[in-house]
């Protein structure tokens, strides 16, 4: 979605949390845990984040543009190839 300049709401979970910055290239949805430590997300919080993006067009555009710029800088085919090659070499 970064490459398509879509403003994102991203869940703040391992794997995504370190790749996105709340208010910079996305809006983050907080992870919550029940009594059994199962993860869940608040529907109300998700609706609020989506509503913010719908109401605040300049913010949505800025988040999308920042996310796109990060994607073209960090997720090039060449860089991903080098990193995959490194992983496979370690195996």
C-alpha positions as CSV (number, residue, x, y, z in Angstrom):
1,X,0.0,0.0,0.0
2,X,3.0,2.3,0.6
3,X,3.8,2.2,-3.1
4,X,0.2,3.1,-4.0
5,X,0.2,6.2,-1.7
6,X,-2.6,4.9,0.4
7,X,-2.8,6.4,3.9
8,X,-2.4,3.6,6.4
9,X,-3.8,2.6,9.7
10,X,-1.3,0.0,11.0
11,X,-1.6,-2.3,14.0
12,X,1.2,-1.7,16.6
13,X,2.4,-5.3,16.6
14,X,5.8,-6.8,16.2
15,X,6.9,-6.7,12.6
16,X,4.8,-3.6,11.8
17,X,5.6,-1.5,14.8
18,X,9.2,-1.1,14.0
19,X,8.6,-0.3,10.3
20,X,6.0,2.5,10.8
21,X,6.0,5.7,12.7
22,X,2.7,6.9,14.2
23,X,1.8,10.3,12.8
24,X,4.7,10.3,10.4
25,X,3.8,7.6,7.8
26,X,0.7,6.0,9.3
27,X,-1.7,6.1,12.2
28,X,-1.2,3.2,14.6
29,X,-3.8,1.1,16.1
30,X,-2.9,0.0,19.7
31,X,-2.8,-3.7,20.4
32,X,-4.8,-4.8,23.4
33,X,-4.7,-8.1,25.3
34,X,-7.4,-10.0,27.0
35,X,-7.1,-12.0,30.2
36,X,-5.7,-15.0,28.3
37,X,-3.1,-12.7,26.6
38,X,-4.8,-13.0,23.2
39,X,-4.4,-9.9,21.1
40,X,-7.3,-7.8,19.9
41,X,-8.0,-4.4,18.6
42,X,-10.6,-1.9,19.5
43,X,-13.2,-1.4,16.7
44,X,-13.9,2.1,18.1
45,X,-10.2,3.0,17.8
46,X,-10.1,1.7,14.3
47,X,-13.2,3.7,13.3
48,X,-11.7,6.8,14.9
49,X,-8.4,6.4,13.0
50,X,-10.2,5.9,9.7
51,X,-12.5,8.9,10.5
52,X,-9.4,11.0,11.1
53,X,-8.0,10.1,7.7
54,X,-11.4,10.9,6.0
55,X,-11.8,14.2,7.8
56,X,-8.2,15.4,7.6
57,X,-7.2,15.2,3.9
58,X,-3.9,17.1,4.4
59,X,-2.9,14.7,7.1
60,X,-3.9,11.7,5.0
61,X,-1.9,13.0,2.0
62,X,1.2,13.7,4.2
63,X,1.1,10.2,5.8
64,X,0.7,8.6,2.3
65,X,3.5,10.6,0.8
66,X,5.9,10.0,3.7
67,X,5.1,6.3,3.6
68,X,5.7,6.2,-0.2
69,X,9.0,8.0,0.2
70,X,10.1,5.5,2.8
71,X,9.1,2.6,0.6
72,X,11.1,3.8,-2.4
73,X,14.1,4.4,-0.2
74,X,13.9,1.2,2.0
75,X,12.2,-1.4,-0.1
76,X,13.9,-1.4,-3.4
77,X,14.2,-4.7,-5.3
78,X,18.0,-4.5,-5.1
79,X,18.1,-4.0,-1.3
80,X,15.6,-6.8,-0.7
81,X,17.6,-9.1,-3.0
82,X,20.8,-8.4,-1.1
83,X,19.1,-9.0,2.2
84,X,17.4,-12.2,1.1
85,X,20.8,-13.4,-0.3
86,X,22.4,-12.7,3.0
87,X,19.7,-14.7,4.8
88,X,20.1,-17.7,2.4
89,X,23.9,-17.5,2.7
90,X,23.6,-17.8,6.4
91,X,21.5,-21.0,6.0
